[in-house]
Amino acid sequence: MLYFEFSAVAVILSAIALIAIAIRVPSHDRKWSSDQELLPSVSSYGEYVTVHNVRQARYRGVDDYDVTHSHWTFSCSDVKKVWLGIEPFSKWSIFGLRPAHVFLSFQLENGTYIVVSPEIRKKEGDMFSPWKGLVRGYEIMYVVADEEDAVKLRTNHRKDTVRLYPLILSADKVQELFKNMSEKINAIHASAAFFNTALHSCTTSIVHHMRNVGIQLPQLHLLYLLPSTVDSIFYAHGLIDTKLDLQAARDYFLVTDRAQRCSDASDFSRCIRTT
């Protein structure tokens, strides 16, 4: 009888917890971390776009920074190439697979780069937890930033391993991908949405956008959940612009050491791509 009563209480508490999760509503009205307080958006004017609130944080440390934002206007035809960034950020692993952050960096005709990075939108004091990300614990935002912000934070201050891979896509396909991601940036700006570790994470969001524009990637894969080696999928599908084998490509496109050497370079993005 005691076991039955305990089981009944457990079921009731579980049901209450599930209902509480289900009725949570995403919101833009929270006390956000200062580096994620402003949401980006994209305005179109014929062939031209203006990306509003491109973040240009300059870091003295992971939690010590100055944040500025600017508006970037350029022609869609100026978007020429896209790079895949992968940042493993935890030593925890299962079967050799580790968590990682995945982002894209779009290369413009004038040699500048604009990073689009799906992330949790941190409230003050938030730390990322994959479990919290499964139960509507975070809203999602697409951080749009320059590489001195988005790359240098990871390589020079977090001291994480970062690889940047050039992808083999036509300029037309890269522009289509940028436009598809811009639509999502505007949708989030208009209406808050939840991050989900399994279904609406950095990796699954990027794969979703790529599949939207006809890039051949699997819809589901274990490496989307623990994406430290998700480059193997892009490599297997012939999407990485290299003739090297995968391990050699991983060594070649590792930018952490270069980024630390290039910390004071006037052209950080060019410098980290110079071997």
N, C-alpha and C positions, 0 to 999 in steps of 0.2 A: 504493500500500500504506500509506504514512504517513497519507494522508487517511482511509483506511478505519479504521486503528487509532485515529486521533483521534476519528472519529465514534463508534466503539464505546465509547470511554472516556466521551465526552459523554453517550451514551445511558445507560450504567451509572450515571454520577454523577446524572443527572436522575432515574433510577428510584429511586436511594437517597434522594434529596431528597424525592421524592413519597411514598415509604414512610414517611420520618421525619415528614412532615407528617400523613399519614393516621393514624399511631398515637399522635399527641399526644392527651392526655386532659385535658379541662378540670378545674380544681381551685379550691376555695375556700381552699386552704392555700398562700398565697404571701405575700410581704412587700408588702402593699398600701400605696399612698399613704394618708396619714392621713385625707384627706377621703373616701376610698372604702373604708375598712376595715370599716365596719359595713354589712351588707345590710339593706334594709327588708323588712318583711313585713306582711301584712294579716290581721287576725282579724275574723271576722264573728259577730255576736250578734243574730240576727233581722234587724231593720231597721238595726241599728247596726254600724259598723265601727270598728276601731282600727287606725290605720296606725302601725306601730312603726318607730322610727329615722328619723323625718323630720329631714333634715339642715338645720341653721341655721348654716352657716358665715358668719363675719363677716370680711371681707377688708380688710387694709391694703395688699395687693398681690396679684398673681396667685399667688405662691408664699408669701405671708405671711398667715396666717389663723389664727383660732381656730375649732374645730369643736365644736358641741354638737348633741345629738340629743334629740328629744322624741317623745312618743306623742300622736297626735291622734285623738280619738274624736268621731264625728259620725254622724248618720243619713244613710243613702244618699239619702233624699229631700232632704237639704240641698245636694246637688251639683246646681247649677242650670245652669251654662254652662261651655263649654270654649273656650280660646284657643289658637291655633296660633302657636308661636314659631319664627322662622327667623333663624339667625345665620350668615351667610357668614363664614368664618374664614381664608381664604387669598386672596392676589392671583393665584395660579395659575389659569389658565382654559384651556379648550379649546372653540373655537367659541362663546366668550362665556359658557360654563357654568362655574360655580365650585363647589368643595366648600362645604358648609354643615352646621351642626348644626340639627336639628329637634326640638322638644319640645312638650309640651302642658301647659297650666296650667288646672286645674279650679277654677272659682269656686264657693265655698260660700255658703250663704244669709246668713251673718253678715259677708260681705265679705272673708273671707280667701281665699287662693289656695294651692293645693297643686300643685306642678310634678311631672310625671312625665317623666323624661328618660332614654331608653335611651342608654347610653354604653359605651365601653370601660372596663373596670375596671383602672385604672392601677396597675401595680407601681411601687415607688419608682424614680424616674428615667425612667419611661416618657414618651415623646412619641408622639403619634398619627402613624402612617404608613398610608395607604390600602393600600399593598402588603403590609405586615405583617398588615393586617386581612384579607387574602385567604388567608393561609396559617396560620390558627389561631394568630396571634401574640398575641391578646388574649382574655380572657374578657369577657362582657357583663354589665352590671348595669343595673338601672333605678334611677337616682338619684331619690329622692323628697325634695323640699326646698321651703322657702318661696321667694317671689320675691326677697326681699332677698338670698338666697343665689344662686339659679340665674340670675336676670336681672341683678342688680347686678354679679356677677362678670364677665359678658360685656360689659355696657355701660360700666361705670365703671372696670374694671381692665384687661380685655383691649382696651378701646376699640373693640370690634367693632360693626358695624351690627346692630341687632336690631329686628325687626318683630313685633308681637303682634296677631294678627287674631282678632276674635270670630267664632266659627263659628255658622252657622244650624243648630242641632239642637234638637229638643225636649228638655225636661228628662229625660224617660224615656230618650231615646236617649243623652244625656250620662251618665246613671247606668249604663246598660248598658255603655257604653264604659269607664267607670271600673272596673266590676266585671270586665270582660274583661281589662283591664290588671293588675288586682289578682291575678287568677289566674296571670298570667305572672310577676309579682313573687314570688309564693309558690313557683312552680315553680323559679325561679332560686335562691331561698333554699334550697330542698330539694336542688337538684342543679345544679352549675355548668354553664354552656354557653358556647360560643364566640361572640364577635362575628364577623361576616363583612361586609366592606365592600360586597359586592354583594347578599347574600341576607338578612343579619341585622344591619342597621345601624339607626341611629336612625330614618331615614326609612322604610325598608321595614318595620320593626317597627310603627311607628305606622299606616302604611297597612294592614298586616295586621290590626291590632286594629280599625280602622275598618271594613274589609270584613267582619270577623267579625260585626259587629253590623248589617250591612246597609247601610252607607254606601257610596254608589256612587262608587268610585274605580277607575282602571285597576289591574289586578294587577301589570303591568310597565310601566315607562316609563323612558326615559333620564334624566329629571330626578330620579328616585329615586337615581341614582348621583352626580349633581352637582346637588344640590337648592337652589342659591342662588335659583332662580326657580321652585321647586316651587309657590309660591303661585299661579302661573298655572293649575295643574291644579285646585286648590281653587276658584279664582275661576270657571273655565270650568264647573265642576260645580255652581255656585250655592251653595257652602258657606260663603263669607265674607259676614258680615252687613254689607253696605254697598250703597249705590246709586251709589257713585263708580265711575268707570272704573278699570282695574287700576293704571295709573301713579299716579293721584290717590290710590287706596287705599294704595299703597305709601308715598306721602309722608305720608298721614294717620296710618297705623298704625306709623310709625317712632318708636321710643321711646328711642333712644339719648340724644339731647340732653335729653329730659325726665328720664330716669333720672339723668343727671349733675346736673341742676338739683335733683332731688328727693333727692339723696344722703342728706341729714340729715332728711328728712321723717318724721314719726311714723307716717304711713300711706303707705308707699312705693308699694304697688300701686295705691291710689286716685290718688296723685299722678301716676304715669306714664301714667294713662289720662285725665288732664285736659289738654285742649289749651290 
